[in-house]
């Protein structure tokens, strides 16, 4: 019986710290979104600018690698942030953007 309890409890015990750190990472990413000026051009949930795309549902469609490339390299319409943000800030920002999973409005 104790072995069975351990088998059931151990995975839960190991997943809790990961969830907490993931939530912390998303919170740091939201702060990067604010402090780096992303909100000036991009909106999330009807809050922010309209010069760039609405990122409310970006986590449903964009892959991590594509997000990283866009943030680091920029594009014709978006400046590069590769020299502005630290690698850990980019990771945090991607974690936050991946959590933006609102369904598109029709």
Backbone as XML, in Angstrom:
<?xml version="1.0"?>
<chain id="A" units="angstrom">
  <residue number="1" name="UNK">
    <atom name="N" x="0.828" y="-1.205" z="0.000"/>
    <atom name="CA" x="0.000" y="0.000" z="0.000"/>
    <atom name="C" x="0.866" y="1.260" z="0.000"/>
  </residue>
  <residue number="2" name="UNK">
    <atom name="N" x="1.950" y="1.282" z="0.798"/>
    <atom name="CA" x="2.819" y="2.457" z="0.841"/>
    <atom name="C" x="3.509" y="2.684" z="-0.501"/>
  </residue>
  <residue number="3" name="UNK">
    <atom name="N" x="3.907" y="1.601" z="-1.141"/>
    <atom name="CA" x="4.542" y="1.719" z="-2.444"/>
    <atom name="C" x="3.570" y="2.335" z="-3.452"/>
  </residue>
  <residue number="4" name="UNK">
    <atom name="N" x="2.343" y="1.911" z="-3.389"/>
    <atom name="CA" x="1.328" y="2.453" z="-4.304"/>
    <atom name="C" x="1.115" y="3.947" z="-4.053"/>
  </residue>
  <residue number="5" name="UNK">
    <atom name="N" x="1.088" y="4.348" z="-2.787"/>
    <atom name="CA" x="0.939" y="5.765" z="-2.460"/>
    <atom name="C" x="2.130" y="6.559" z="-2.979"/>
  </residue>
  <residue number="6" name="UNK">
    <atom name="N" x="3.318" y="6.014" z="-2.802"/>
    <atom name="CA" x="4.518" y="6.700" z="-3.273"/>
    <atom name="C" x="4.489" y="6.862" z="-4.793"/>
  </residue>
  <residue number="7" name="UNK">
    <atom name="N" x="4.053" y="5.845" z="-5.478"/>
    <atom name="CA" x="3.985" y="5.900" z="-6.936"/>
    <atom name="C" x="2.987" y="6.972" z="-7.381"/>
  </residue>
  <residue number="8" name="UNK">
    <atom name="N" x="1.928" y="7.157" z="-6.644"/>
    <atom name="CA" x="0.929" y="8.157" z="-6.998"/>
    <atom name="C" x="1.339" y="9.573" z="-6.593"/>
  </residue>
  <residue number="9" name="UNK">
    <atom name="N" x="2.053" y="9.703" z="-5.478"/>
    <atom name="CA" x="2.391" y="11.012" z="-4.932"/>
    <atom name="C" x="3.652" y="11.594" z="-5.568"/>
  </residue>
  <residue number="10" name="UNK">
    <atom name="N" x="4.642" y="10.791" z="-5.881"/>
    <atom name="CA" x="5.910" y="11.311" z="-6.403"/>
    <atom name="C" x="5.764" y="12.125" z="-7.684"/>
  </residue>
  <residue number="11" name="UNK">
    <atom name="N" x="5.028" y="11.648" z="-8.680"/>
    <atom name="CA" x="4.884" y="12.491" z="-9.877"/>
    <atom name="C" x="4.238" y="13.838" z="-9.577"/>
  </residue>
  <residue number="12" name="UNK">
    <atom name="N" x="3.284" y="13.858" z="-8.690"/>
    <atom name="CA" x="2.635" y="15.109" z="-8.310"/>
    <atom name="C" x="3.632" y="16.032" z="-7.617"/>
  </residue>
  <residue number="13" name="UNK">
    <atom name="N" x="4.426" y="15.487" z="-6.726"/>
    <atom name="CA" x="5.413" y="16.276" z="-5.999"/>
    <atom name="C" x="6.426" y="16.903" z="-6.948"/>
  </residue>
  <residue number="14" name="UNK">
    <atom name="N" x="6.827" y="16.174" z="-7.965"/>
    <atom name="CA" x="7.800" y="16.706" z="-8.909"/>
    <atom name="C" x="7.183" y="17.699" z="-9.883"/>
  </residue>
  <residue number="15" name="UNK">
    <atom name="N" x="5.905" y="17.601" z="-10.152"/>
    <atom name="CA" x="5.280" y="18.511" z="-11.107"/>
    <atom name="C" x="4.942" y="19.859" z="-10.485"/>
  </residue>
  <residue number="16" name="UNK">
    <atom name="N" x="4.728" y="19.935" z="-9.191"/>
    <atom name="CA" x="4.365" y="21.199" z="-8.553"/>
    <atom name="C" x="5.443" y="22.260" z="-8.691"/>
  </residue>
  <residue number="17" name="UNK">
    <atom name="N" x="6.710" y="21.968" z="-8.406"/>
    <atom name="CA" x="7.719" y="23.005" z="-8.601"/>
    <atom name="C" x="7.826" y="23.459" z="-10.055"/>
  </residue>
  <residue number="18" name="UNK">
    <atom name="N" x="7.630" y="22.550" z="-11.005"/>
    <atom name="CA" x="7.698" y="22.917" z="-12.406"/>
    <atom name="C" x="6.564" y="23.865" z="-12.761"/>
  </residue>
  <residue number="19" name="UNK">
    <atom name="N" x="5.380" y="23.626" z="-12.232"/>
    <atom name="CA" x="4.250" y="24.508" z="-12.505"/>
    <atom name="C" x="4.487" y="25.874" z="-11.894"/>
  </residue>
  <residue number="20" name="UNK">
    <atom name="N" x="5.025" y="25.904" z="-10.682"/>
    <atom name="CA" x="5.287" y="27.180" z="-10.027"/>
    <atom name="C" x="6.330" y="27.967" z="-10.803"/>
  </residue>
  <residue number="21" name="UNK">
    <atom name="N" x="7.415" y="27.318" z="-11.203"/>
    <atom name="CA" x="8.448" y="28.038" z="-11.932"/>
    <atom name="C" x="7.934" y="28.474" z="-13.300"/>
  </residue>
  <residue number="22" name="UNK">
    <atom name="N" x="7.070" y="27.675" z="-13.903"/>
    <atom name="CA" x="6.489" y="28.042" z="-15.181"/>
    <atom name="C" x="5.607" y="29.284" z="-15.026"/>
  </residue>
  <residue number="23" name="UNK">
    <atom name="N" x="4.822" y="29.329" z="-13.971"/>
    <atom name="CA" x="3.990" y="30.505" z="-13.709"/>
    <atom name="C" x="4.862" y="31.724" z="-13.434"/>
  </residue>
  <residue number="24" name="UNK">
    <atom name="N" x="5.947" y="31.532" z="-12.711"/>
    <atom name="CA" x="6.875" y="32.635" z="-12.443"/>
    <atom name="C" x="7.517" y="33.116" z="-13.737"/>
  </residue>
  <residue number="25" name="UNK">
    <atom name="N" x="7.877" y="32.170" z="-14.604"/>
    <atom name="CA" x="8.489" y="32.535" z="-15.880"/>
    <atom name="C" x="7.506" y="33.325" z="-16.734"/>
  </residue>
  <residue number="26" name="UNK">
    <atom name="N" x="6.246" y="32.902" z="-16.766"/>
    <atom name="CA" x="5.231" y="33.647" z="-17.531"/>
    <atom name="C" x="5.044" y="35.046" z="-16.964"/>
  </residue>
  <residue number="27" name="UNK">
    <atom name="N" x="5.076" y="35.178" z="-15.654"/>
    <atom name="CA" x="4.935" y="36.498" z="-15.027"/>
    <atom name="C" x="6.120" y="37.394" z="-15.387"/>
  </residue>
  <residue number="28" name="UNK">
    <atom name="N" x="7.308" y="36.826" z="-15.381"/>
    <atom name="CA" x="8.488" y="37.605" z="-15.790"/>
    <atom name="C" x="8.358" y="37.996" z="-17.266"/>
  </residue>
  <residue number="29" name="UNK">
    <atom name="N" x="7.852" y="37.077" z="-18.085"/>
    <atom name="CA" x="7.664" y="37.369" z="-19.506"/>
    <atom name="C" x="6.665" y="38.480" z="-19.736"/>
  </residue>
  <residue number="30" name="UNK">
    <atom name="N" x="5.596" y="38.502" z="-18.946"/>
    <atom name="CA" x="4.612" y="39.588" z="-19.046"/>
    <atom name="C" x="5.265" y="40.921" z="-18.696"/>
  </residue>
  <residue number="31" name="UNK">
    <atom name="N" x="6.140" y="40.905" z="-17.701"/>
    <atom name="CA" x="6.863" y="42.126" z="-17.322"/>
    <atom name="C" x="7.801" y="42.573" z="-18.444"/>
  </residue>
  <residue number="32" name="UNK">
    <atom name="N" x="8.452" y="41.624" z="-19.115"/>
    <atom name="CA" x="9.313" y="41.956" z="-20.257"/>
    <atom name="C" x="8.462" y="42.553" z="-21.379"/>
  </residue>
  <residue number="33" name="UNK">
    <atom name="N" x="7.302" y="41.991" z="-21.622"/>
    <atom name="CA" x="6.386" y="42.496" z="-22.646"/>
    <atom name="C" x="6.066" y="43.966" z="-22.374"/>
  </residue>
  <residue number="34" name="UNK">
    <atom name="N" x="5.834" y="44.292" z="-21.126"/>
    <atom name="CA" x="5.518" y="45.676" z="-20.741"/>
    <atom name="C" x="6.744" y="46.574" z="-20.825"/>
  </residue>
  <residue number="35" name="UNK">
    <atom name="N" x="7.837" y="46.148" z="-20.219"/>
    <atom name="CA" x="9.005" y="47.018" z="-20.081"/>
    <atom name="C" x="9.790" y="47.199" z="-21.379"/>
  </residue>
  <residue number="36" name="UNK">
    <atom name="N" x="9.663" y="46.282" z="-22.314"/>
    <atom name="CA" x="10.422" y="46.369" z="-23.563"/>
    <atom name="C" x="9.672" y="47.109" z="-24.659"/>
  </residue>
  <residue number="37" name="UNK">
    <atom name="N" x="8.482" y="47.537" z="-24.371"/>
    <atom name="CA" x="7.722" y="48.313" z="-25.339"/>
    <atom name="C" x="6.898" y="47.493" z="-26.311"/>
  </residue>
  <residue number="38" name="UNK">
    <atom name="N" x="6.788" y="46.188" z="-26.082"/>
    <atom name="CA" x="5.999" y="45.331" z="-26.981"/>
    <atom name="C" x="4.563" y="45.833" z="-27.072"/>
  </residue>
  <residue number="39" name="UNK">
    <atom name="N" x="4.031" y="46.293" z="-25.933"/>
    <atom name="CA" x="2.636" y="46.726" z="-25.858"/>
    <atom name="C" x="2.382" y="47.989" z="-26.693"/>
  </residue>
  <residue number="40" name="UNK">
    <atom name="N" x="3.436" y="48.720" z="-27.042"/>
    <atom name="CA" x="3.225" y="49.912" z="-27.873"/>
    <atom name="C" x="2.697" y="49.539" z="-29.257"/>
  </residue>
  <residue number="41" name="UNK">
    <atom name="N" x="3.137" y="48.384" z="-29.758"/>
    <atom name="CA" x="2.716" y="47.964" z="-31.104"/>
    <atom name="C" x="1.733" y="46.799" z="-31.093"/>
  </residue>
  <residue number="42" name="UNK">
    <atom name="N" x="1.820" y="45.945" z="-30.091"/>
    <atom name="CA" x="0.999" y="44.732" z="-30.039"/>
    <atom name="C" x="-0.041" y="44.822" z="-28.933"/>
  </residue>
  <residue number="43" name="UNK">
    <atom name="N" x="-1.194" y="44.244" z="-29.191"/>
    <atom name="CA" x="-2.228" y="44.165" z="-28.159"/>
    <atom name="C" x="-2.421" y="42.715" z="-27.742"/>
  </residue>
  <residue number="44" name="UNK">
    <atom name="N" x="-2.836" y="42.560" z="-26.522"/>
    <atom name="CA" x="-3.253" y="41.267" z="-25.977"/>
    <atom name="C" x="-4.529" y="41.532" z="-25.206"/>
  </residue>
  <residue number="45" name="UNK">
    <atom name="N" x="-5.579" y="40.817" z="-25.571"/>
    <atom name="CA" x="-6.894" y="40.971" z="-24.941"/>
    <atom name="C" x="-7.359" y="42.425" z="-24.943"/>
  </residue>
  <residue number="46" name="UNK">
    <atom name="N" x="-7.292" y="43.039" z="-26.128"/>
    <atom name="CA" x="-7.777" y="44.406" z="-26.351"/>
    <atom name="C" x="-7.031" y="45.477" z="-25.571"/>
  </residue>
  <residue number="47" name="UNK">
    <atom name="N" x="-5.822" y="45.176" z="-25.135"/>
    <atom name="CA" x="-5.021" y="46.157" z="-24.424"/>
    <atom name="C" x="-3.674" y="46.285" z="-25.123"/>
  </residue>
  <residue number="48" name="UNK">
    <atom name="N" x="-3.362" y="47.480" z="-25.583"/>
    <atom name="CA" x="-2.088" y="47.719" z="-26.243"/>
    <atom name="C" x="-2.280" y="48.391" z="-27.577"/>
  </residue>
  <residue number="49" name="UNK">
    <atom name="N" x="-1.200" y="48.419" z="-28.358"/>
    <atom name="CA" x="-1.207" y="49.097" z="-29.644"/>
    <atom name="C" x="-1.786" y="48.249" z="-30.759"/>
  </residue>
  <residue number="50" name="UNK">
    <atom name="N" x="-1.948" y="48.890" z="-31.900"/>
    <atom name="CA" x="-2.537" y="48.204" z="-33.052"/>
    <atom name="C" x="-1.645" y="48.283" z="-34.280"/>
  </residue>
  <residue number="51" name="UNK">
    <atom name="N" x="-0.417" y="48.739" z="-34.101"/>
    <atom name="CA" x="0.510" y="48.812" z="-35.226"/>
    <atom name="C" x="0.954" y="47.415" z="-35.660"/>
  </residue>
  <residue number="52" name="UNK">
    <atom name="N" x="1.189" y="46.541" z="-34.685"/>
    <atom name="CA" x="1.570" y="45.163" z="-34.964"/>
    <atom name="C" x="0.390" y="44.244" z="-34.743"/>
  </residue>
  <residue number="53" name="UNK">
    <atom name="N" x="0.580" y="42.959" z="-35.012"/>
    <atom name="CA" x="-0.519" y="42.007" z="-34.853"/>
    <atom name="C" x="-0.988" y="41.864" z="-33.402"/>
  </residue>
  <residue number="54" name="UNK">
    <atom name="N" x="-2.253" y="41.559" z="-33.243"/>
    <atom name="CA" x="-2.826" y="41.199" z="-31.945"/>
    <atom name="C" x="-2.242" y="39.837" z="-31.561"/>
  </residue>
  <residue number="55" name="UNK">
    <atom name="N" x="-1.664" y="39.753" z="-30.375"/>
    <atom name="CA" x="-1.007" y="38.518" z="-29.932"/>
    <atom name="C" x="-1.843" y="37.725" z="-28.933"/>
  </residue>
  <residue number="56" name="UNK">
    <atom name="N" x="-3.127" y="38.003" z="-28.859"/>
    <atom name="CA" x="-3.997" y="37.324" z="-27.895"/>
    <atom name="C" x="-3.999" y="35.807" z="-28.047"/>
  </residue>
  <residue number="57" name="UNK">
    <atom name="N" x="-3.867" y="35.313" z="-29.256"/>
    <atom name="CA" x="-3.915" y="33.871" z="-29.484"/>
    <atom name="C" x="-2.636" y="33.306" z="-30.069"/>
  </residue>
  <residue number="58" name="UNK">
    <atom name="N" x="-1.543" y="34.044" z="-29.981"/>
    <atom name="CA" x="-0.289" y="33.622" z="-30.604"/>
    <atom name="C" x="0.205" y="32.277" z="-30.071"/>
  </residue>
  <residue number="59" name="UNK">
    <atom name="N" x="-0.096" y="31.964" z="-28.828"/>
    <atom name="CA" x="0.336" y="30.701" z="-28.241"/>
    <atom name="C" x="-0.360" y="29.494" z="-28.842"/>
  </residue>
  <residue number="60" name="UNK">
    <atom name="N" x="-1.470" y="29.707" z="-29.519"/>
    <atom name="CA" x="-2.205" y="28.612" z="-30.168"/>
    <atom name="C" x="-1.595" y="28.269" z="-31.526"/>
  </residue>
  <residue number="61" name="UNK">
    <atom name="N" x="-0.913" y="29.209" z="-32.151"/>
    <atom name="CA" x="-0.484" y="29.002" z="-33.528"/>
    <atom name="C" x="1.023" y="29.022" z="-33.744"/>
  </residue>
  <residue number="62" name="UNK">
    <atom name="N" x="1.741" y="29.863" z="-33.044"/>
    <atom name="CA" x="3.173" y="30.032" z="-33.294"/>
    <atom name="C" x="4.011" y="29.058" z="-32.470"/>
  </residue>
  <residue number="63" name="UNK">
    <atom name="N" x="5.044" y="28.549" z="-33.074"/>
    <atom name="CA" x="5.993" y="27.653" z="-32.405"/>
    <atom name="C" x="7.055" y="28.485" z="-31.691"/>
  </residue>
  <residue number="64" name="UNK">
    <atom name="N" x="7.679" y="27.882" z="-30.687"/>
    <atom name="CA" x="8.713" y="28.584" z="-29.918"/>
    <atom name="C" x="9.826" y="29.106" z="-30.817"/>
  </residue>
  <residue number="65" name="UNK">
    <atom name="N" x="10.293" y="28.272" z="-31.741"/>
    <atom name="CA" x="11.402" y="28.666" z="-32.611"/>
    <atom name="C" x="11.031" y="29.870" z="-33.473"/>
  </residue>
  <residue number="66" name="UNK">
    <atom name="N" x="9.805" y="29.899" z="-33.966"/>
    <atom name="CA" x="9.348" y="31.026" z="-34.788"/>
    <atom name="C" x="9.250" y="32.298" z="-33.944"/>
  </residue>
  <residue number="67" name="UNK">
    <atom name="N" x="8.761" y="32.156" z="-32.708"/>
    <atom name="CA" x="8.689" y="33.314" z="-31.813"/>
    <atom name="C" x="10.089" y="33.860" z="-31.541"/>
  </residue>
  <residue number="68" name="UNK">
    <atom name="N" x="11.016" y="32.949" z="-31.221"/>
    <atom name="CA" x="12.387" y="33.362" z="-30.914"/>
    <atom name="C" x="12.995" y="34.102" z="-32.115"/>
  </residue>
  <residue number="69" name="UNK">
    <atom name="N" x="12.829" y="33.552" z="-33.305"/>
    <atom name="CA" x="13.391" y="34.175" z="-34.505"/>
    <atom name="C" x="12.810" y="35.574" z="-34.708"/>
  </residue>
  <residue number="70" name="UNK">
    <atom name="N" x="11.507" y="35.719" z="-34.546"/>
    <atom name="CA" x="10.862" y="37.020" z="-34.726"/>
    <atom name="C" x="11.372" y="38.027" z="-33.699"/>
  </residue>
  <residue number="71" name="UNK">
    <atom name="N" x="11.494" y="37.603" z="-32.446"/>
    <atom name="CA" x="11.953" y="38.505" z="-31.381"/>
    <atom name="C" x="13.411" y="38.893" z="-31.599"/>
  </residue>
  <residue number="72" name="UNK">
    <atom name="N" x="14.245" y="37.917" z="-31.878"/>
    <atom name="CA" x="15.688" y="38.155" z="-32.006"/>
    <atom name="C" x="16.020" y="38.912" z="-33.291"/>
  </residue>
  <residue number="73" name="UNK">
    <atom name="N" x="15.459" y="38.473" z="-34.414"/>
    <atom name="CA" x="15.824" y="39.050" z="-35.717"/>
    <atom name="C" x="14.936" y="40.201" z="-36.156"/>
  </residue>
  <residue number="74" name="UNK">
    <atom name="N" x="13.713" y="40.248" z="-35.652"/>
    <atom name="CA" x="12.771" y="41.262" z="-36.102"/>
    <atom name="C" x="12.312" y="40.973" z="-37.521"/>
  </residue>
  <residue number="75" name="UNK">
    <atom name="N" x="11.779" y="41.983" z="-38.184"/>
    <atom name="CA" x="11.323" y="41.873" z="-39.573"/>
    <atom name="C" x="11.317" y="43.271" z="-40.165"/>
  </residue>
  <residue number="76" name="UNK">
    <atom name="N" x="10.763" y="43.408" z="-41.347"/>
    <atom name="CA" x="10.694" y="44.740" z="-41.954"/>
    <atom name="C" x="9.860" y="45.695" z="-41.102"/>
  </residue>
  <residue number="77" name="UNK">
    <atom name="N" x="8.826" y="45.162" z="-40.465"/>
    <atom name="CA" x="7.917" y="46.007" z="-39.687"/>
    <atom name="C" x="8.247" y="46.027" z="-38.191"/>
  </residue>
  <residue number="78" name="UNK">
    <atom name="N" x="9.060" y="45.083" z="-37.723"/>
    <atom name="CA" x="9.355" y="44.969" z="-36.292"/>
    <atom name="C" x="10.860" y="45.042" z="-36.063"/>
  </residue>
  <residue number="79" name="UNK">
    <atom name="N" x="11.290" y="45.868" z="-35.106"/>
    <atom name="CA" x="12.725" y="45.933" z="-34.835"/>
    <atom name="C" x="13.231" y="44.651" z="-34.171"/>
  </residue>
  <residue number="80" name="UNK">
    <atom name="N" x="14.514" y="44.434" z="-34.293"/>
    <atom name="CA" x="15.167" y="43.299" z="-33.651"/>
    <atom name="C" x="15.358" y="43.594" z="-32.166"/>
  </residue>
  <residue number="81" name="UNK">
    <atom name="N" x="15.098" y="42.596" z="-31.339"/>
    <atom name="CA" x="15.325" y="42.738" z="-29.907"/>
    <atom name="C" x="16.437" y="41.814" z="-29.422"/>
  </residue>
  <residue number="82" name="UNK">
    <atom name="N" x="17.158" y="41.187" z="-30.361"/>
    <atom name="CA" x="18.228" y="40.267" z="-30.006"/>
    <atom name="C" x="19.359" y="40.922" z="-29.242"/>
  </residue>
  <residue number="83" name="UNK">
    <atom name="N" x="19.631" y="42.184" z="-29.524"/>
    <atom name="CA" x="20.688" y="42.908" z="-28.826"/>
    <atom name="C" x="20.155" y="43.688" z="-27.629"/>
  </residue>
  <residue number="84" name="UNK">
    <atom name="N" x="18.844" y="43.724" z="-27.484"/>
    <atom name="CA" x="18.215" y="44.494" z="-26.409"/>
    <atom name="C" x="17.899" y="43.607" z="-25.208"/>
  </residue>
  <residue number="85" name="UNK">
    <atom name="N" x="17.387" y="42.415" z="-25.472"/>
    <atom name="CA" x="16.959" y="41.502" z="-24.405"/>
    <atom name="C" x="18.016" y="40.446" z="-24.121"/>
  </residue>
  <residue number="86" name="UNK">
    <atom name="N" x="18.137" y="40.087" z="-22.872"/>
    <atom name="CA" x="19.010" y="38.989" z="-22.452"/>
    <atom name="C" x="18.347" y="37.665" z="-22.857"/>
  </residue>
  <residue number="87" name="UNK">
    <atom name="N" x="19.144" y="36.622" z="-23.066"/>
    <atom name="CA" x="18.551" y="35.322" z="-23.441"/>
    <atom name="C" x="17.468" y="34.839" z="-22.475"/>
  </residue>
  <residue number="88" name="UNK">
    <atom name="N" x="17.664" y="35.028" z="-21.172"/>
    <atom name="CA" x="16.643" y="34.586" z="-20.214"/>
    <atom name="C" x="15.374" y="35.427" z="-20.329"/>
  </residue>
  <residue number="89" name="UNK">
    <atom name="N" x="15.506" y="36.693" z="-20.710"/>
    <atom name="CA" x="14.322" y="37.523" z="-20.910"/>
    <atom name="C" x="13.537" y="37.057" z="-22.141"/>
  </residue>
  <residue number="90" name="UNK">
    <atom name="N" x="14.255" y="36.666" z="-23.172"/>
    <atom name="CA" x="13.595" y="36.135" z="-24.374"/>
    <atom name="C" x="12.868" y="34.843" z="-24.036"/>
  </residue>
  <residue number="91" name="UNK">
    <atom name="N" x="13.510" y="33.967" z="-23.246"/>
    <atom name="CA" x="12.858" y="32.724" z="-22.818"/>
    <atom name="C" x="11.584" y="33.024" z="-22.035"/>
  </residue>
  <residue number="92" name="UNK">
    <atom name="N" x="11.668" y="33.992" z="-21.121"/>
    <atom name="CA" x="10.503" y="34.360" z="-20.317"/>
    <atom name="C" x="9.395" y="34.945" z="-21.194"/>
  </residue>
  <residue number="93" name="UNK">
    <atom name="N" x="9.774" y="35.802" z="-22.140"/>
    <atom name="CA" x="8.799" y="36.413" z="-23.034"/>
    <atom name="C" x="8.096" y="35.347" z="-23.879"/>
  </residue>
  <residue number="94" name="UNK">
    <atom name="N" x="8.859" y="34.377" z="-24.361"/>
    <atom name="CA" x="8.267" y="33.293" z="-25.144"/>
    <atom name="C" x="7.310" y="32.475" z="-24.288"/>
  </residue>
  <residue number="95" name="UNK">
    <atom name="N" x="7.691" y="32.197" z="-23.039"/>
    <atom name="CA" x="6.796" y="31.453" z="-22.140"/>
    <atom name="C" x="5.488" y="32.217" z="-21.953"/>
  </residue>
  <residue number="96" name="UNK">
    <atom name="N" x="5.579" y="33.532" z="-21.804"/>
    <atom name="CA" x="4.372" y="34.346" z="-21.652"/>
    <atom name="C" x="3.531" y="34.307" z="-22.932"/>
  </residue>
  <residue number="97" name="UNK">
    <atom name="N" x="4.170" y="34.513" z="-24.076"/>
    <atom name="CA" x="3.428" y="34.525" z="-25.341"/>
    <atom name="C" x="2.809" y="33.168" z="-25.640"/>
  </residue>
  <residue number="98" name="UNK">
    <atom name="N" x="3.481" y="32.082" z="-25.266"/>
    <atom name="CA" x="2.921" y="30.743" z="-25.470"/>
    <atom name="C" x="1.678" y="30.542" z="-24.605"/>
  </residue>
  <residue number="99" name="UNK">
    <atom name="N" x="1.561" y="31.309" z="-23.514"/>
    <atom name="CA" x="0.381" y="31.187" z="-22.647"/>
    <atom name="C" x="-0.806" y="31.996" z="-23.183"/>
  </residue>
  <residue number="100" name="UNK">
    <atom name="N" x="-0.559" y="32.829" z="-24.179"/>
    <atom name="CA" x="-1.624" y="33.642" z="-24.793"/>
    <atom name="C" x="-2.339" y="32.762" z="-25.815"/>
  </residue>
  <residue number="101" name="UNK">
    <atom name="N" x="-3.450" y="32.189" z="-25.415"/>
    <atom name="CA" x="-4.107" y="31.176" z="-26.234"/>
    <atom name="C" x="-5.579" y="31.494" z="-26.485"/>
  </residue>
  <residue number="102" name="UNK">
    <atom name="N" x="-5.944" y="32.763" z="-26.438"/>
    <atom name="CA" x="-7.349" y="33.122" z="-26.696"/>
    <atom name="C" x="-7.752" y="32.707" z="-28.096"/>
  </residue>
  <residue number="103" name="UNK">
    <atom name="N" x="-8.976" y="32.275" z="-28.232"/>
    <atom name="CA" x="-9.500" y="31.917" z="-29.550"/>
    <atom name="C" x="-9.769" y="33.198" z="-30.332"/>
  </residue>
  <residue number="104" name="UNK">
    <atom name="N" x="-9.527" y="33.164" z="-31.633"/>
    <atom name="CA" x="-9.800" y="34.361" z="-32.437"/>
    <atom name="C" x="-11.284" y="34.728" z="-32.416"/>
  </residue>
  <residue number="105" name="UNK">
    <atom name="N" x="-11.541" y="36.019" z="-32.408"/>
    <atom name="CA" x="-12.932" y="36.489" z="-32.436"/>
    <atom name="C" x="-13.408" y="36.512" z="-33.874"/>
  </residue>
  <residue number="106" name="UNK">
    <atom name="N" x="-14.663" y="36.133" z="-34.056"/>
    <atom name="CA" x="-15.224" y="36.077" z="-35.415"/>
    <atom name="C" x="-16.256" y="37.125" z="-35.615"/>
  </residue>
</chain>
